[in-house]
Amino acid sequence: MMFAPQYRKDNQSARMSMALFRISQAIKKMTQEESDALGLSPVQTQALLFAAHTRNDMATVGNFASTIGTTHVTAVKILNRLVEKTNL
């Protein structure tokens, strides 16, 4: 519904939702460009940001998986690929 211009015209929450959606799209594009420049995938960049900005006692694979909305196994694969890139 928030994508319908007429609905947004009459609904402040829908306008706010659309603004947040546009901001998230801009952040996603910037993250993609930065990731590409570093030779990383966006999720690998997320992993590095997670590690850098999370308390040591909270920086677990399980918490990383939860943060990006994936399974523990997938998070391990992402992190393993990132470690492999740093060992080249």
TIRO-2110 file (N, C-alpha, C; in Angstrom, 1 decimal):
// TIRO-2110
0.8, -1.2, 0.0, N, 1, A
0.0, 0.0, 0.0, CA, 1, A
0.8, 1.3, 0.0, C, 1, A
2.0, 1.2, 0.7, N, 2, A
2.8, 2.4, 0.8, CA, 2, A
3.3, 2.9, -0.6, C, 2, A
3.3, 2.0, -1.6, N, 3, A
3.8, 2.3, -2.9, CA, 3, A
2.8, 3.1, -3.7, C, 3, A
1.5, 3.1, -3.3, N, 4, A
0.5, 3.7, -4.0, CA, 4, A
0.5, 5.2, -3.7, C, 4, A
0.7, 6.1, -4.7, N, 5, A
0.8, 7.5, -4.4, CA, 5, A
-0.4, 8.1, -3.8, C, 5, A
-1.6, 7.7, -4.1, N, 6, A
-2.8, 8.2, -3.6, CA, 6, A
-2.9, 7.8, -2.1, C, 6, A
-2.5, 6.6, -1.7, N, 7, A
-2.5, 6.2, -0.3, CA, 7, A
-1.5, 7.0, 0.5, C, 7, A
-0.3, 7.3, -0.1, N, 8, A
0.7, 8.1, 0.6, CA, 8, A
0.2, 9.5, 0.8, C, 8, A
-0.6, 10.0, -0.1, N, 9, A
-1.1, 11.4, 0.0, CA, 9, A
-1.9, 11.6, 1.2, C, 9, A
-2.6, 10.6, 1.6, N, 10, A
-3.6, 10.8, 2.8, CA, 10, A
-3.1, 10.1, 4.0, C, 10, A
-1.9, 9.5, 4.0, N, 11, A
-1.4, 8.7, 5.1, CA, 11, A
0.0, 9.1, 5.5, C, 11, A
0.2, 9.7, 6.6, N, 12, A
1.6, 10.2, 7.0, CA, 12, A
2.5, 8.9, 7.3, C, 12, A
1.9, 7.9, 7.9, N, 13, A
2.7, 6.7, 8.1, CA, 13, A
3.3, 6.1, 6.8, C, 13, A
2.4, 6.1, 5.8, N, 14, A
2.8, 5.6, 4.5, CA, 14, A
3.9, 6.5, 3.9, C, 14, A
3.8, 7.8, 4.0, N, 15, A
4.9, 8.7, 3.5, CA, 15, A
6.2, 8.4, 4.3, C, 15, A
6.1, 8.2, 5.6, N, 16, A
7.3, 7.9, 6.4, CA, 16, A
7.9, 6.6, 5.9, C, 16, A
7.1, 5.6, 5.7, N, 17, A
7.5, 4.3, 5.3, CA, 17, A
8.3, 4.4, 4.0, C, 17, A
7.7, 5.1, 3.1, N, 18, A
8.3, 5.3, 1.7, CA, 18, A
9.6, 6.0, 1.8, C, 18, A
9.7, 7.0, 2.7, N, 19, A
11.0, 7.7, 2.9, CA, 19, A
12.0, 6.8, 3.4, C, 19, A
11.7, 6.0, 4.4, N, 20, A
12.6, 5.0, 5.0, CA, 20, A
13.0, 4.0, 3.9, C, 20, A
12.1, 3.6, 3.1, N, 21, A
12.4, 2.6, 2.0, CA, 21, A
13.5, 3.2, 1.1, C, 21, A
13.3, 4.5, 0.7, N, 22, A
14.2, 5.2, -0.2, CA, 22, A
15.6, 5.3, 0.4, C, 22, A
15.6, 5.7, 1.7, N, 23, A
16.9, 5.8, 2.4, CA, 23, A
17.6, 4.4, 2.4, C, 23, A
16.8, 3.4, 2.7, N, 24, A
17.5, 2.0, 2.8, CA, 24, A
18.0, 1.6, 1.4, C, 24, A
17.3, 2.0, 0.3, N, 25, A
17.8, 1.7, -1.0, CA, 25, A
19.1, 2.5, -1.3, C, 25, A
19.2, 3.7, -0.9, N, 26, A
20.4, 4.5, -1.1, CA, 26, A
21.5, 3.9, -0.3, C, 26, A
21.3, 3.5, 0.9, N, 27, A
22.3, 2.8, 1.7, CA, 27, A
22.8, 1.5, 1.1, C, 27, A
21.8, 0.8, 0.6, N, 28, A
22.2, -0.5, -0.1, CA, 28, A
23.1, -0.2, -1.3, C, 28, A
22.8, 0.8, -2.1, N, 29, A
23.6, 1.1, -3.3, CA, 29, A
25.0, 1.6, -2.9, C, 29, A
25.1, 2.4, -1.8, N, 30, A
26.4, 2.8, -1.4, CA, 30, A
27.2, 1.7, -0.8, C, 30, A
26.6, 0.8, -0.1, N, 31, A
27.3, -0.4, 0.4, CA, 31, A
27.7, -1.3, -0.7, C, 31, A
26.9, -1.4, -1.8, N, 32, A
27.3, -2.3, -2.9, CA, 32, A
28.5, -1.7, -3.6, C, 32, A
28.5, -0.3, -3.8, N, 33, A
29.7, 0.3, -4.4, CA, 33, A
30.9, 0.2, -3.6, C, 33, A
30.8, 0.3, -2.3, N, 34, A
32.0, 0.2, -1.5, CA, 34, A
32.5, -1.2, -1.4, C, 34, A
31.6, -2.2, -1.4, N, 35, A
32.0, -3.6, -1.4, CA, 35, A
32.7, -4.0, -2.7, C, 35, A
32.1, -3.5, -3.8, N, 36, A
32.8, -3.8, -5.1, CA, 36, A
34.2, -3.2, -5.1, C, 36, A
34.4, -2.0, -4.6, N, 37, A
35.7, -1.4, -4.6, CA, 37, A
36.7, -2.2, -3.8, C, 37, A
36.2, -2.8, -2.8, N, 38, A
37.1, -3.6, -1.9, CA, 38, A
37.2, -5.1, -2.3, C, 38, A
36.5, -5.5, -3.4, N, 39, A
36.5, -6.9, -3.8, CA, 39, A
35.7, -7.8, -2.9, C, 39, A
34.7, -7.2, -2.2, N, 40, A
33.9, -8.0, -1.2, CA, 40, A
32.5, -8.0, -1.6, C, 40, A
31.8, -9.0, -1.2, N, 41, A
30.3, -9.0, -1.4, CA, 41, A
29.7, -8.1, -0.3, C, 41, A
28.5, -7.6, -0.5, N, 42, A
27.9, -6.8, 0.5, CA, 42, A
27.7, -7.5, 1.8, C, 42, A
27.5, -8.8, 1.8, N, 43, A
27.3, -9.5, 3.1, CA, 43, A
28.7, -9.7, 3.8, C, 43, A
29.7, -9.7, 3.0, N, 44, A
31.1, -9.8, 3.7, CA, 44, A
31.4, -8.4, 4.3, C, 44, A
30.9, -7.3, 3.7, N, 45, A
31.1, -6.0, 4.3, CA, 45, A
30.3, -5.9, 5.5, C, 45, A
29.1, -6.5, 5.5, N, 46, A
28.2, -6.5, 6.7, CA, 46, A
28.9, -7.3, 7.8, C, 46, A
29.6, -8.4, 7.5, N, 47, A
30.3, -9.1, 8.5, CA, 47, A
31.4, -8.3, 9.1, C, 47, A
32.2, -7.6, 8.3, N, 48, A
33.2, -6.8, 8.9, CA, 48, A
32.7, -5.6, 9.8, C, 48, A
31.6, -5.0, 9.3, N, 49, A
30.9, -4.0, 10.1, CA, 49, A
30.4, -4.6, 11.4, C, 49, A
29.8, -5.8, 11.4, N, 50, A
29.3, -6.4, 12.6, CA, 50, A
30.5, -6.7, 13.5, C, 50, A
31.6, -7.2, 13.0, N, 51, A
32.7, -7.4, 13.9, CA, 51, A
33.3, -6.2, 14.5, C, 51, A
33.3, -5.1, 13.7, N, 52, A
34.0, -3.9, 14.2, CA, 52, A
33.1, -3.1, 15.2, C, 52, A
31.8, -3.3, 15.1, N, 53, A
30.9, -2.5, 15.9, CA, 53, A
30.0, -3.2, 16.9, C, 53, A
30.4, -4.5, 17.2, N, 54, A
29.7, -5.3, 18.2, CA, 54, A
30.6, -5.6, 19.3, C, 54, A
30.1, -5.6, 20.5, N, 55, A
30.9, -5.9, 21.7, CA, 55, A
31.4, -7.3, 21.5, C, 55, A
32.6, -7.5, 22.0, N, 56, A
33.3, -8.8, 21.9, CA, 56, A
32.4, -10.0, 22.4, C, 56, A
31.8, -9.8, 23.5, N, 57, A
31.0, -10.9, 24.0, CA, 57, A
29.7, -11.2, 23.2, C, 57, A
29.3, -10.3, 22.4, N, 58, A
28.1, -10.4, 21.5, CA, 58, A
28.5, -10.8, 20.1, C, 58, A
29.7, -10.7, 19.7, N, 59, A
30.2, -10.9, 18.3, CA, 59, A
30.3, -12.4, 18.1, C, 59, A
29.2, -13.1, 18.0, N, 60, A
29.2, -14.6, 17.8, CA, 60, A
28.7, -14.9, 16.4, C, 60, A
28.9, -16.0, 15.9, N, 61, A
28.4, -16.4, 14.6, CA, 61, A
26.9, -16.4, 14.7, C, 61, A
26.3, -16.9, 15.8, N, 62, A
24.9, -17.0, 15.9, CA, 62, A
24.2, -15.6, 15.9, C, 62, A
24.9, -14.6, 16.6, N, 63, A
24.3, -13.3, 16.6, CA, 63, A
24.5, -12.6, 15.2, C, 63, A
25.6, -12.9, 14.5, N, 64, A
25.8, -12.4, 13.2, CA, 64, A
24.7, -13.0, 12.2, C, 64, A
24.5, -14.3, 12.3, N, 65, A
23.4, -14.9, 11.5, CA, 65, A
22.1, -14.3, 11.8, C, 65, A
21.8, -14.1, 13.0, N, 66, A
20.5, -13.4, 13.4, CA, 66, A
20.4, -12.0, 12.8, C, 66, A
21.5, -11.3, 12.9, N, 67, A
21.5, -9.9, 12.4, CA, 67, A
21.2, -9.8, 10.9, C, 67, A
21.8, -10.7, 10.2, N, 68, A
21.6, -10.7, 8.7, CA, 68, A
20.4, -11.5, 8.2, C, 68, A
19.8, -12.2, 9.2, N, 69, A
18.6, -13.0, 8.9, CA, 69, A
18.9, -14.3, 8.1, C, 69, A
19.9, -15.0, 8.6, N, 70, A
20.2, -16.2, 7.9, CA, 70, A
20.4, -17.3, 8.9, C, 70, A
20.8, -18.5, 8.4, N, 71, A
21.1, -19.6, 9.3, CA, 71, A
22.5, -19.6, 9.8, C, 71, A
22.8, -20.3, 10.9, N, 72, A
24.2, -20.4, 11.4, CA, 72, A
25.1, -21.0, 10.4, C, 72, A
24.7, -22.0, 9.6, N, 73, A
25.5, -22.6, 8.6, CA, 73, A
25.9, -21.6, 7.5, C, 73, A
24.9, -20.8, 7.1, N, 74, A
25.2, -19.9, 6.0, CA, 74, A
26.1, -18.8, 6.5, C, 74, A
26.0, -18.4, 7.8, N, 75, A
26.9, -17.3, 8.4, CA, 75, A
28.3, -17.9, 8.4, C, 75, A
28.4, -19.1, 8.8, N, 76, A
29.8, -19.7, 8.8, CA, 76, A
30.4, -19.7, 7.4, C, 76, A
29.6, -20.1, 6.4, N, 77, A
30.2, -20.1, 5.0, CA, 77, A
30.6, -18.7, 4.6, C, 77, A
29.8, -17.6, 5.0, N, 78, A
30.1, -16.3, 4.7, CA, 78, A
31.5, -15.9, 5.3, C, 78, A
31.6, -16.2, 6.6, N, 79, A
32.8, -15.8, 7.4, CA, 79, A
34.0, -16.6, 6.9, C, 79, A
33.8, -17.9, 6.5, N, 80, A
34.9, -18.7, 6.0, CA, 80, A
35.4, -18.1, 4.7, C, 80, A
34.5, -17.7, 3.8, N, 81, A
35.0, -17.1, 2.5, CA, 81, A
35.7, -15.8, 2.8, C, 81, A
35.3, -15.0, 3.8, N, 82, A
35.9, -13.8, 4.1, CA, 82, A
37.3, -14.0, 4.6, C, 82, A
37.5, -15.0, 5.5, N, 83, A
38.8, -15.4, 6.0, CA, 83, A
39.7, -15.9, 4.9, C, 83, A
39.2, -16.7, 3.9, N, 84, A
40.0, -17.1, 2.8, CA, 84, A
40.5, -16.0, 2.0, C, 84, A
39.7, -14.9, 1.8, N, 85, A
40.1, -13.7, 1.0, CA, 85, A
41.2, -13.0, 1.7, C, 85, A
41.2, -13.0, 3.0, N, 86, A
42.3, -12.3, 3.8, CA, 86, A
43.6, -13.1, 3.8, C, 86, A
43.5, -14.4, 3.6, N, 87, A
44.7, -15.2, 3.6, CA, 87, A
45.4, -15.4, 2.2, C, 87, A
44.9, -14.7, 1.2, N, 88, A
45.4, -14.8, -0.1, CA, 88, A
46.7, -14.1, -0.2, C, 88, A
END
